[in-house]
Amino acid sequence: MPKHQIKRLILRWRLARARDLRLMVGAGMSRQIGWISTNINSLNLLDEADWRTIFAEGSIAAILAEHVWEHLRPADGLEAARRCRRYLRPGGHLRIAVPDGLHPDPDYIAAVRPGGSGAGAADHKVLYTYRTLGALLEQAGFTVRPLEYFDAAGSFQSSEWSPADGMVLRSRHFDPRNGGGRLVYTSLIMDGVRP
Ligand SMILES: C[S@@+](CC[C@H](N)C(=O)[O-])C[C@H]1O[C@@H](n2cnc3c(N)ncnc32)[C@H](O)[C@@H]1O
């Protein structure tokens, strides 16, 4: 049996046992207790058949995507957000963290912009700001809850958020590069809540 089919069988088996479904998409090597890690091979954000064969619509409590949406073209990002909304239960949330296009450090922007100098940036398709990501989530039918971002004046804005609802490592408190109070590496982090 091909490796990706075995991965899907394992994923289905784990999902059948989970009561409160919390899903990490595009997880890479990331793991969090209480969350099921998936990747493009087991759950492609852009492949409805992947979702339909594994989940019932309206069944997922939370979806976390850390540094995934910038790898999708904007139209694909909208499609993926709409799909997540459909599979989330009412009140469930999609937590997205992406590089922040309004980060005031020019070196940060040079690293994360599409085709930039940072790791993985050759594959980046878009650099979101709180306005453009917020608009995408609203268009997908979510109520938007901004958690961390730089505003147009370069001021960092944040609300308290719990890692239990989706741990984002590249964030103000959890990225070790921010030791000493300097915000060296942060992300634009937003929840889309399914009404
Ligand atoms: C920069 S890595 C981030 C990995 C991990 N989330 C982290 O925080 O380290 C981007 C991830 O997005 C995944 N990805 C890209 N397109 C995807 C898609 N259409 N569906 C699901 N995952 C996708 C890639 O496979 C990769 O694992």
The ligand as an SDF file (V2000), in Angstrom:
LIG
                    3D

 27 29  0  0  0  0  0  0  0  0999 V2000
    6.6660   26.7010    6.3260 C   0  0  0  0  0  0  0  0  0  0  0  0
    5.9150   25.1270    6.4580 S   0  0  0  0  0  0  0  0  0  0  0  0
    5.1670   25.3160    8.0710 C   0  0  0  0  0  0  0  0  0  0  0  0
    5.1600   24.0310    8.8270 C   0  0  0  0  0  0  0  0  0  0  0  0
    4.6320   24.1250   10.2510 C   0  0  0  0  0  0  0  0  0  0  0  0
    3.2480   24.5580   10.2700 N   0  0  0  0  0  0  0  0  0  0  0  0
    5.4740   25.0420   11.1030 C   0  0  0  0  0  0  0  0  0  0  0  0
    4.9230   25.9570   11.7370 O   0  0  0  0  0  0  0  0  0  0  0  0
    6.6800   24.8510   11.1590 O   0  0  0  0  0  0  0  0  0  0  0  0
    4.5320   25.2430    5.3470 C   0  0  0  0  0  0  0  0  0  0  0  0
    3.6910   23.9900    5.3340 C   0  0  0  0  0  0  0  0  0  0  0  0
    2.5170   24.2330    4.5460 O   0  0  0  0  0  0  0  0  0  0  0  0
    2.1920   23.0170    3.9090 C   0  0  0  0  0  0  0  0  0  0  0  0
    1.2650   23.2670    2.7960 N   0  0  0  0  0  0  0  0  0  0  0  0
    1.4960   23.9840    1.6650 C   0  0  0  0  0  0  0  0  0  0  0  0
    0.4170   23.9000    0.8530 N   0  0  0  0  0  0  0  0  0  0  0  0
   -0.5010   23.1240    1.4940 C   0  0  0  0  0  0  0  0  0  0  0  0
   -1.7940   22.6540    1.1550 C   0  0  0  0  0  0  0  0  0  0  0  0
   -2.3630   22.9470   -0.0240 N   0  0  0  0  0  0  0  0  0  0  0  0
   -2.4430   21.8740    2.0340 N   0  0  0  0  0  0  0  0  0  0  0  0
   -1.8830   21.5440    3.2310 C   0  0  0  0  0  0  0  0  0  0  0  0
   -0.6510   21.9460    3.5890 N   0  0  0  0  0  0  0  0  0  0  0  0
    0.0410   22.7240    2.7280 C   0  0  0  0  0  0  0  0  0  0  0  0
    3.5440   22.4860    3.4770 C   0  0  0  0  0  0  0  0  0  0  0  0
    3.4850   21.1170    3.1750 O   0  0  0  0  0  0  0  0  0  0  0  0
    4.3970   22.7830    4.7170 C   0  0  0  0  0  0  0  0  0  0  0  0
    4.3640   21.7160    5.6250 O   0  0  0  0  0  0  0  0  0  0  0  0
  1  2  1  0
  2  3  1  0
  2 10  1  0
  3  4  1  0
  4  5  1  0
  5  6  1  0
  5  7  1  0
  7  8  2  0
  7  9  1  0
 10 11  1  0
 11 12  1  0
 11 26  1  0
 12 13  1  0
 13 14  1  0
 13 24  1  0
 14 15  1  0
 14 23  1  0
 15 16  2  0
 16 17  1  0
 17 18  1  0
 17 23  2  0
 18 19  1  0
 18 20  2  0
 20 21  1  0
 21 22  2  0
 22 23  1  0
 24 25  1  0
 24 26  1  0
 26 27  1  0
M  CHG  2   2   1   9  -1
M  END
$$$$
